[in-house]
Amino acid sequence: MYNSFICSMFAAINDYRMKRKVLSQLKEWKNRDAQHRKPLILEGARQTGKTWLARELGRVEFQNFIEINFETDDDLQDLFELNFDIERILLTIQQAKGVPVVAGKTLLFFDEIQYARRGLLSLKYFYDQIPELHVLAAGSLLGVIDHKNDSFPVGKVEFLSVYPLSFEEFLTADGKEGMSQMLQTGDWQSITVFHERLTGWLREYYYIGGMPEAVKTYIDTKDYSQVRKIHHQLLKAYKDDFSKHPPKEIVKRMLMVWNSVPSQLAKENKKYIYTALKQSARARDFETSIQWLCDAGMIYKVTRCFGGEIPLAGFEDPEAFKLYLLDIGLLGAMAGLDVRTMLDGNDFFMQYKGALTEQFVLQELQLLDDKQIYYWSPENSVAEVDFLIQSMGMVLPIEVKAERNLRAKSLSVFIQKYNTQRVLRLSMSKYEQGAKITDLPLYAISLIPKILTTM
């Protein structure tokens, strides 16, 4: 049932041409000369669109495309067991798939490469023996599956992370590409005209999220109940992974951590509390489970900084952290939030509004290049700034507000303590540039790099 769901999902996605920003990075990789290009591994949780991206790249950029899914192509799982004679391997692939392998014209895609014995190690030999051939690989659980008799090809591969669709990508997929392009310009005079529409679409995204199949289902049906069914199917697929791949002794604790994320985020103090799992819980009992979920791309861990100066890594407190899910739509499904609840704004939704907003901001910040994300809380104080990043030689505090209430006592504490000249406050309010505080609408988080250049 699991494999049939995955196959039907990718078939549906391939019928619709979504525009993913990461595709431009794949094209840049493709166009590099062989001397400066290595086999590329797409990383990310299951069902975030890695296979679709590979197929789309093959469709638009290459004359030939060969796809081997080592989870389903059982007869090829031993392809690399005999030796790493690339000539033999390519001849076998050509015979199996009936497609010629021509360097420069063929994209060779190894999907779920973790299921091929010595599959990861083979990438080293492709790089050494035939660097002019474009080799792309993907795997959802590369960091967590035990690769017996296999070593990682350190220095011989590149990596590219794939996340759920961003809000801008959601707009484009839903036929609002012009609006997405307008956001990218940073023309606030024009953007503000559509402020109410953009906030309305953002609330839709809060429910739908960015998982490709959920977005596709919404576009096709405009039926929120069908979208939620997809969410629950995805959640079941993830739990199925729990029973198959991790060490058996941590599965129960993994489920406890996974199931606790919505309620932990709903707390006013969102720092992860082990005793919320069970009264006698200790950090050492759950560290391995949390790390497994992080390595699988299913949760994100944001650690605390107790200082607000460069370098932020020097003030990191790894013992204090918050956990977020990979997707806001899945978070809402796990919390039991239905459309009527969210639109009516009843007390149950109000409890989760802050959690959903922080989840959204974290997902958008993840898409910014090379930005380590923290949150700030000083010693012996209840003050807290939701997110903290370091960029262009400065520390940027980011305060998050679920609606339009712009009171931010903790932000004031941070500004006074570190004499901060520029801070960001994200909310449903319109854009406004103050002396120190830039009020940025939540729907425009992707403009942070552009804003940083003007600070």
C-alpha positions as CSV (number, residue, x, y, z in Angstrom):
1,M,0.0,0.0,0.0
2,Y,2.8,2.3,0.9
3,N,4.6,1.9,-2.5
4,S,1.4,2.2,-4.5
5,F,0.6,5.5,-2.7
6,I,4.1,6.8,-3.5
7,C,3.9,5.8,-7.2
8,S,0.4,7.3,-7.6
9,M,1.7,10.5,-5.9
10,F,4.6,11.0,-8.3
11,A,2.5,10.2,-11.3
12,A,0.0,12.9,-10.3
13,I,2.8,15.4,-9.7
14,N,4.4,14.7,-13.0
15,D,1.1,15.7,-14.7
16,Y,1.5,19.2,-13.4
17,R,4.4,21.4,-14.1
18,M,5.2,23.0,-10.8
19,K,7.9,25.7,-10.8
20,R,10.5,25.0,-8.1
21,K,13.3,27.5,-7.4
22,V,15.7,24.7,-6.6
23,L,15.4,23.7,-10.3
24,S,17.5,26.7,-11.2
25,Q,20.3,25.4,-8.9
26,L,20.0,22.0,-10.7
27,K,20.4,23.7,-14.1
28,E,23.5,25.6,-12.8
29,W,25.0,22.3,-11.7
30,K,24.2,20.8,-15.1
31,N,25.8,23.6,-17.0
32,R,29.1,23.5,-15.1
33,D,32.1,22.0,-16.9
34,A,33.1,18.5,-15.8
35,Q,36.1,19.7,-13.9
36,H,33.9,21.6,-11.5
37,R,31.0,19.3,-11.3
38,K,30.5,16.2,-9.1
39,P,27.7,13.7,-8.8
40,L,24.9,15.4,-7.0
41,I,22.8,14.0,-4.1
42,L,19.3,15.5,-3.5
43,E,18.6,15.4,0.2
44,G,15.3,15.8,2.0
45,A,12.4,14.0,3.6
46,R,10.2,11.6,1.6
47,Q,7.7,13.2,-0.7
48,T,9.2,16.7,-0.9
49,G,9.6,16.4,-4.7
50,K,13.1,15.1,-5.2
51,T,12.0,12.6,-7.9
52,W,9.9,15.1,-9.7
53,L,12.9,17.6,-9.8
54,A,15.1,14.9,-11.3
55,R,12.5,14.0,-14.0
56,E,11.9,17.7,-14.8
57,L,15.6,18.4,-15.1
58,G,15.9,15.4,-17.4
59,R,12.9,16.5,-19.5
60,V,14.0,20.1,-20.1
61,E,17.8,19.9,-20.1
62,F,18.8,16.5,-21.5
63,Q,18.3,14.4,-24.6
64,N,18.2,11.2,-22.6
65,F,17.0,10.4,-19.1
66,I,17.5,7.2,-17.2
67,E,15.9,6.6,-13.9
68,I,16.7,3.7,-11.6
69,N,14.7,3.4,-8.4
70,F,16.7,1.0,-6.2
71,E,13.7,0.4,-3.9
72,T,11.6,-1.0,-6.7
73,D,14.1,-2.2,-9.3
74,D,15.1,-5.2,-7.2
75,D,17.1,-6.8,-10.1
76,L,19.5,-3.8,-10.1
77,Q,20.2,-3.6,-6.3
78,D,23.4,-5.7,-6.8
79,L,24.6,-3.5,-9.7
80,F,27.8,-2.4,-7.8
81,E,28.5,-5.6,-5.8
82,L,30.8,-7.2,-8.3
83,N,33.1,-4.3,-8.9
84,F,33.1,-0.6,-9.9
85,D,33.9,-1.1,-13.5
86,I,31.9,1.9,-14.9
87,E,32.0,0.5,-18.4
88,R,30.4,-2.7,-17.3
89,I,27.9,-0.8,-15.1
90,L,26.8,1.5,-17.9
91,L,26.4,-1.3,-20.3
92,T,24.2,-3.1,-17.8
93,I,22.1,0.0,-17.3
94,Q,21.6,0.5,-21.0
95,Q,20.5,-3.1,-21.5
96,A,18.1,-2.9,-18.5
97,K,16.5,0.5,-19.5
98,G,16.8,0.5,-23.3
99,V,18.2,4.0,-23.2
100,P,21.7,5.0,-24.4
101,V,24.1,6.6,-21.9
102,V,25.9,9.5,-23.7
103,A,28.1,11.8,-21.6
104,G,26.8,15.3,-21.9
105,K,23.4,14.3,-23.3
106,T,22.2,11.8,-20.7
107,L,21.1,12.4,-17.1
108,L,21.6,9.2,-15.0
109,F,19.3,9.3,-11.9
110,F,19.7,6.9,-9.0
111,D,16.6,7.2,-6.9
112,E,16.5,5.8,-3.3
113,I,20.1,5.0,-3.7
114,Q,20.4,3.8,-0.1
115,Y,18.8,0.5,-1.2
116,A,21.6,-0.3,-3.7
117,R,24.4,-2.2,-2.0
118,R,27.5,0.0,-2.2
119,G,25.4,2.5,-4.2
120,L,26.8,5.6,-2.4
121,L,30.3,4.5,-2.8
122,S,29.8,4.0,-6.6
123,L,29.4,7.8,-7.0
124,K,33.1,8.1,-6.2
125,Y,34.0,5.9,-9.2
126,F,31.6,7.8,-11.5
127,Y,33.4,11.0,-10.5
128,D,36.8,9.5,-11.0
129,Q,36.3,7.5,-14.2
130,I,33.6,9.4,-16.2
131,P,33.3,13.0,-14.7
132,E,31.7,14.3,-17.9
133,L,28.6,12.1,-17.3
134,H,25.8,13.8,-15.3
135,V,24.9,11.6,-12.3
136,L,22.1,12.6,-9.9
137,A,21.1,10.6,-6.8
138,A,18.4,10.9,-4.3
139,G,17.6,9.3,-1.0
140,S,15.2,10.1,1.8
141,L,17.0,8.4,4.6
142,L,20.6,8.6,3.7
143,G,21.7,9.9,7.1
144,V,19.9,7.2,9.1
145,I,20.0,3.9,7.2
146,D,22.9,1.5,8.1
147,H,25.0,1.1,5.0
148,K,26.9,-2.1,5.8
149,N,30.1,-2.7,3.8
150,D,29.7,0.8,2.3
151,S,31.7,4.0,2.9
152,F,30.7,7.5,2.1
153,P,32.4,9.1,-0.9
154,V,33.7,12.1,1.0
155,G,34.8,14.9,-1.3
156,K,33.5,13.2,-4.4
157,V,29.9,14.3,-4.3
158,E,27.8,17.5,-3.9
159,F,24.6,18.0,-1.9
160,L,21.4,19.9,-2.5
161,S,18.5,20.0,0.0
162,V,14.9,19.8,-1.1
163,Y,12.2,21.2,1.1
164,P,8.4,21.5,0.8
165,L,7.1,24.3,-1.6
166,S,7.6,27.8,-0.2
167,F,4.7,30.3,-0.1
168,E,5.9,31.9,-3.3
169,E,6.1,28.5,-5.1
170,F,2.6,27.8,-3.8
171,L,1.3,31.0,-5.3
172,T,2.9,30.1,-8.7
173,A,1.5,26.6,-8.6
174,D,-2.0,28.0,-7.9
175,G,-1.8,30.2,-11.0
176,K,-0.7,33.3,-9.3
177,E,2.8,33.5,-10.8
178,G,2.5,37.3,-11.4
179,M,1.9,37.9,-7.8
180,S,4.9,35.7,-6.9
181,Q,7.0,37.7,-9.3
182,M,5.8,41.0,-7.9
183,L,6.8,39.9,-4.4
184,Q,10.3,39.2,-5.6
185,T,10.7,42.7,-6.9
186,G,10.4,44.2,-3.4
187,D,8.2,47.0,-4.9
188,W,6.3,47.8,-1.7
189,Q,4.0,50.4,-3.3
190,S,2.6,47.7,-5.5
191,I,2.8,44.9,-3.0
192,T,0.8,46.8,-0.4
193,V,-2.1,47.2,-2.8
194,F,-2.6,43.4,-2.6
195,H,-1.9,43.1,1.1
196,E,-5.3,41.7,2.1
197,R,-5.3,39.2,-0.7
198,L,-1.8,38.0,0.1
199,T,-2.6,37.5,3.8
200,G,-5.7,35.5,2.8
201,W,-3.7,33.3,0.5
202,L,-1.1,32.9,3.3
203,R,-3.8,31.6,5.6
204,E,-4.7,29.1,2.9
205,Y,-1.1,28.0,2.8
206,Y,-1.1,27.6,6.6
207,Y,-3.7,24.9,6.1
208,I,-2.4,23.3,2.8
209,G,1.3,23.5,3.5
210,G,4.0,22.9,0.9
211,M,4.0,19.1,0.4
212,P,3.8,18.7,-3.4
213,E,0.9,16.2,-3.4
214,A,-1.1,18.3,-1.0
215,V,-0.6,21.4,-3.2
216,K,-1.5,19.4,-6.3
217,T,-4.7,18.1,-4.7
218,Y,-5.7,21.6,-3.7
219,I,-5.1,23.0,-7.2
220,D,-7.1,20.2,-8.8
221,T,-10.0,20.0,-6.4
222,K,-10.1,23.2,-4.2
223,D,-11.4,20.7,-1.6
224,Y,-9.7,21.1,1.8
225,S,-11.0,17.8,3.0
226,Q,-9.1,16.0,0.2
227,V,-6.0,18.0,1.1
228,R,-6.3,16.8,4.7
229,K,-6.6,13.2,3.5
230,I,-3.3,13.6,1.7
231,H,-1.7,15.0,4.9
232,H,-2.9,11.9,6.9
233,Q,-1.6,9.5,4.2
234,L,1.8,11.3,4.3
235,L,1.9,11.1,8.1
236,K,1.1,7.4,8.0
237,A,3.9,6.8,5.4
238,Y,6.3,8.5,7.7
239,K,5.3,6.4,10.7
240,D,5.7,3.3,8.4
241,D,9.3,4.4,8.0
242,F,9.7,4.4,11.8
243,S,8.9,0.7,11.9
244,K,11.3,-0.2,9.1
245,H,14.5,1.7,9.4
246,P,15.5,2.9,12.9
247,P,17.0,0.6,15.6
248,K,14.0,-1.1,17.3
249,E,15.0,0.1,20.7
250,I,14.4,3.8,19.8
251,V,11.2,3.5,17.8
252,K,8.8,4.0,20.7
253,R,10.7,7.1,21.8
254,M,10.8,8.4,18.2
255,L,7.0,8.2,18.1
256,M,6.8,10.0,21.4
257,V,9.0,12.8,20.1
258,W,7.2,13.0,16.8
259,N,3.7,13.1,18.3
260,S,4.7,15.7,20.9
261,V,5.9,18.4,18.5
262,P,2.5,20.1,18.0
263,S,1.7,20.4,21.7
264,Q,5.3,21.5,22.5
265,L,5.0,24.3,19.9
266,A,1.6,25.4,21.3
267,K,3.2,26.3,24.7
268,E,3.9,29.9,25.3
269,N,7.5,28.8,26.1
270,K,8.3,26.7,23.1
271,K,11.6,25.3,24.5
272,Y,11.4,21.5,24.2
273,I,10.6,19.9,27.6
274,Y,11.4,16.3,28.0
275,T,9.2,15.8,31.0
276,A,6.2,16.6,28.8
277,L,6.8,13.2,27.2
278,K,6.8,11.4,30.5
279,Q,7.5,12.6,34.0
280,S,10.8,10.8,34.4
281,A,12.1,11.6,30.9
282,R,15.8,12.7,30.6
283,A,17.7,14.2,27.7
284,R,20.0,11.2,27.3
285,D,16.9,8.9,26.9
286,F,15.7,10.8,23.8
287,E,18.8,12.3,22.2
288,T,19.2,9.5,19.6
289,S,15.5,9.6,18.7
290,I,15.6,13.3,18.1
291,Q,18.8,13.1,16.0
292,W,17.3,10.3,13.9
293,L,14.3,12.4,13.1
294,C,16.5,15.4,12.3
295,D,18.8,13.4,10.0
296,A,15.7,12.0,8.2
297,G,14.6,15.6,7.5
298,M,11.3,15.1,9.4
299,I,11.9,17.6,12.1
300,Y,14.0,20.7,12.4
301,K,16.0,21.6,15.5
302,V,16.6,25.3,16.4
303,T,19.0,25.7,19.3
304,R,19.2,28.5,21.8
305,C,21.8,31.3,21.8
306,F,22.4,33.1,25.1
307,G,24.3,35.9,23.4
308,G,23.6,38.3,20.5
309,E,27.1,39.0,19.1
310,I,29.2,37.6,16.3
311,P,29.9,34.7,16.2
312,L,26.6,33.3,17.3
313,A,28.0,29.8,17.4
314,G,30.1,30.8,20.3
315,F,27.0,31.4,22.4
316,E,25.1,28.3,21.4
317,D,23.4,26.2,24.1
318,P,22.9,22.8,22.6
319,E,20.9,21.6,25.6
320,A,18.1,24.1,25.0
321,F,16.2,23.9,21.7
322,K,12.8,24.0,19.9
323,L,11.6,21.3,17.5
324,Y,9.5,22.0,14.3
325,L,8.0,19.7,11.7
326,L,9.1,19.7,8.1
327,D,5.8,21.2,6.9
328,I,3.1,23.5,8.3
329,G,0.2,21.5,6.7
330,L,1.4,18.4,8.4
331,L,1.6,20.3,11.7
332,G,-2.0,21.4,11.4
333,A,-3.1,17.8,10.5
334,M,-1.3,16.4,13.6
335,A,-2.9,19.1,15.8
336,G,-6.4,18.3,14.4
337,L,-7.0,21.7,13.0
338,D,-9.7,21.7,10.4
339,V,-10.6,24.5,8.0
340,R,-13.7,25.7,9.9
341,T,-11.7,25.8,13.1
342,M,-9.0,27.9,11.5
343,L,-11.4,30.3,9.6
344,D,-13.6,30.8,12.6
345,G,-10.6,31.5,14.8
346,N,-12.0,29.7,17.8
347,D,-10.0,29.2,21.0
348,F,-8.6,25.9,19.9
349,F,-7.1,27.5,16.8
350,M,-5.9,30.6,18.8
351,Q,-3.9,28.2,20.9
352,Y,-2.0,27.0,17.8
353,K,-1.9,30.3,15.8
354,G,1.5,31.2,17.2
355,A,2.9,27.7,16.6
356,L,1.7,27.7,13.0
357,T,3.2,31.1,12.4
358,E,6.6,30.2,13.9
359,Q,6.5,26.9,11.8
360,F,5.9,28.9,8.7
361,V,8.7,31.4,9.4
362,L,11.1,28.6,10.1
363,Q,10.3,26.9,6.8
364,E,10.9,30.1,4.9
365,L,14.1,30.8,6.7
366,Q,15.4,27.3,5.9
367,L,15.4,28.4,2.2
368,L,17.8,31.2,2.8
369,D,21.3,30.2,1.8
370,D,23.9,29.3,4.4
371,K,22.0,30.7,7.4
372,Q,22.3,28.9,10.7
373,I,19.1,29.6,12.6
374,Y,18.9,30.1,16.4
375,Y,16.6,31.6,18.9
376,W,17.7,34.0,21.6
377,S,17.1,33.8,25.4
378,P,19.6,35.3,27.9
379,E,20.6,33.7,31.2
380,N,18.2,34.1,34.1
381,S,15.5,35.9,32.0
382,V,12.1,35.2,30.5
383,A,12.9,37.4,27.5
384,E,13.1,35.5,24.2
385,V,13.5,36.5,20.5
386,D,12.0,33.9,18.2
387,F,14.8,33.6,15.6
388,L,18.4,34.8,15.3
389,I,20.6,34.6,12.2
390,Q,24.0,35.9,11.3
391,S,24.5,37.4,7.9
392,M,26.7,40.0,6.1
393,G,28.7,40.6,9.3
394,M,25.7,41.3,11.5
395,V,23.4,39.6,13.8
396,L,19.7,39.9,12.8
397,P,17.1,39.3,15.5
398,I,13.7,38.2,14.1
399,E,10.5,38.7,16.1
400,V,7.4,36.8,15.0
401,K,3.8,37.9,15.6
402,A,0.8,35.8,14.5
403,E,-1.4,38.7,13.7
404,R,-1.0,42.5,13.8
405,N,-0.1,43.1,17.5
406,L,3.3,44.6,17.3
407,R,4.2,44.9,20.9
408,A,7.6,43.2,21.4
409,K,9.1,43.5,24.8
410,S,11.7,40.9,24.3
411,L,12.8,42.6,21.1
412,S,13.3,45.8,23.1
413,V,15.4,44.0,25.6
414,F,17.6,42.6,22.8
415,I,18.0,46.0,21.2
416,Q,19.0,47.7,24.4
417,K,21.4,44.9,25.5
418,Y,23.3,44.7,22.2
419,N,22.7,48.2,20.8
420,T,21.3,46.5,17.7
421,Q,20.8,48.8,14.8
422,R,18.6,46.7,12.6
423,V,15.9,44.1,13.5
424,L,13.1,42.4,11.7
425,R,9.5,42.0,13.0
426,L,7.3,39.7,11.0
427,S,3.5,39.9,11.3
428,M,0.3,40.2,9.2
429,S,0.9,44.0,9.2
430,K,2.0,46.0,6.1
431,Y,5.6,46.8,5.4
432,E,7.1,49.7,7.3
433,Q,10.7,50.8,7.7
434,G,11.4,52.4,11.0
435,A,14.6,53.8,12.5
436,K,15.7,50.4,13.8
437,I,12.8,48.0,13.3
438,T,11.7,46.8,9.8
439,D,8.1,45.5,9.9
440,L,7.9,42.9,7.2
441,P,4.7,41.0,6.2
442,L,4.9,37.3,6.8
443,Y,4.2,36.6,3.1
444,A,7.4,38.4,2.1
445,I,10.0,36.5,4.2
446,S,11.8,35.6,0.9
447,L,12.8,39.3,0.6
448,I,15.1,39.1,3.7
449,P,18.3,38.8,1.6
450,K,17.3,41.9,-0.4
451,I,16.5,43.8,2.8
452,L,19.8,42.9,4.4
453,T,21.7,44.5,1.5
454,T,20.1,47.9,2.5
455,M,20.8,47.6,6.2
